[in-house]
Amino acid sequence: MAKPTWVPHNGARMIARRDLTARLTERHDLSPTCFSLLLACPEPVHAEPGQFGMLTCGSGMDPLLRRPFSIAGVHSAGGEATVELLVKEVGRGTGWLRRAPLGATLDLLVPLGRGFDLEAAATGRPALVAGGIGLPPVLFAAQRLAERGACFDLFLGAVTAAELLVVDRCRAATDAAGGELILTTDDGSHGEAGFVTEALRRRHARGRRYQRVLACGPDPMLQAVAGWASEAGAVAELSLEEPMACGVGVCLGCVVELADGRRVASCKEGPVFEASRLAAHWRP
Amino acid sequence: MVELAVSVGALRLANPVLAASGTFGYGLDLIDLCPPERLGAVVSKGLSPLPRVGNPVPRIVETAAGMINAIGLQNIGVEAFCQEVAPELARRGATVIVNVFGERPEAYREVIERCEQVDSIAGYELNVSCPNVDHGGMEFGHDPAQLVALTALCRAATRRPLWVKLSPNAPHLVATAQAAVDGGADALTLINTLRALAIDPYRRRPVLASGCGGLSGPAIKPIALRMVWEVHRALPAVPLVGIGGIESGRDAVEFLLAGASAVQVGTAIFRQPSAPLRILEEMEAFCESQGVQEVRSLIGGLEWR
């Protein structure tokens, strides 16, 4: 018998991923380095927070590969969908996306991977933690949790005030949920000064006993979250970012090492992993 | 209607477009986007007697019109493939070529002997770009004497089609091709990836954790075409399977003209999982537009000057 795990299924046991021709309909600058994209898709997209898509970032053979982007939100209506991505310009592919004309058609393979466990998150008051351009899956999770009436606190950190992304939307989602929005900047230019994980520790020390944390951001931030969760006895779900060629589990470029020594494709078993499953260097 | 069927030696394929080893999982990973039974064949990820975890990351890096990989032959092992994957591939009607590698000649034979117990496997492709630990780590495919012996050992283990995937890094391409044929290969796949290096100038380190890796993608296509043509010219009776940077139906046609009887699509699958099906359609359209009724009539059709 073939294992049913060769192709990932969604919660309804359906294969949801589709290779779509999407149309770039809107782009908004969010910060000196980051921008948002709205992609109109010709059919509904059944994506969960933490899942991602592979998006064309050029018109020819160079750059060759699509780039993975975590989904910031999806709105399906009338047999169509709009997928929102938040992107940081870091190289040729993202630079191309920043300059591509509105109306351009882009190949979008979506949704991919495994996202956050929102069922578990909705049963308590989780901490949602985002660092820099790690915001998209956390924002998506915040919106979905708010829609279902679950409470959470949202920690949003950036290097400086100008790089705090879509603060108004973060505040709206957090207010709707009756939670707290905590803003931090490394340089102290806005909100609490220091790393976002230090703010998480301070809340915990003051008695906010989070049982679960959903996090996405730079590796040192995720390691700090995992370290805190390990001490605090909380479950940490980390959305990881690895270089990726295919996004569908066949190139094996994006493997993540687990505590049991296996190296698994983060595009398929992740990109969200419980920190306790990961190799020791993720839990310093 | 264009007749798409081709033969690679004694193996008849419904069409000439195959999925390359290491780019299509074990054949079932992309069933929703590229059903394996619609391809000429699928070549499995390289299988060893036991599972392997592969190299540390970073394992891949994009380069100009290409990418370098050093995956380290991570795989689930031949037993898991035979038990968990092969039956479903057979049920779907896919033609399956098992890609085989080992660090010792006996490892290759072990993989083949296990697969011989599975009726539905159509043939084998030997990855000879693997260092032989019994031979100071020299790659099997770089030494004609080693390659003859390895191929003969595998030949003795099966009567099924046996392909040898040649390394473009070998010092003498035609000599290694001849060695594989002398050892009993039915066909030759060429080319495997080109040994390559990417450097991070800020860290003054190789980008990949393993240092060097293998270059694939459109960047290598002209080299692959030249190698297919050279081997075809030197050994015109030997069936060839062309691979290297194929992104379009036109690319595939070029490989047939150079002497390949079939082609494998690899890195293009990373860009677009359904690429082999698109390439097949484009190939068919090319034939229709050019009045080519049988794809096989293109094979070796290059007119030199």
Interface residues (C-beta under 8 A of the other chain):
Chain A: M1 A2 K3 W6 V7 I15 R17 D19 M61 D62 P63 L64 L65 R66 D107 L109 E242 P243 M244 A245 C246 V248 G249 V250 C251 L252 G253 C254 V255 V256 E257 G261 R262 R263
Chain B: G22 T23 F24 G25 Y26 L28 D29 L30 I31 D32 L33 V53 G54 P56 V57 P58 R59 I60 V61 E62 A64 A65 G66 M67 N69 I71 Q74 E84 V85 P87 E88 G217 P218 E247 T267 I269 F270 R271 Q272 P273 S274
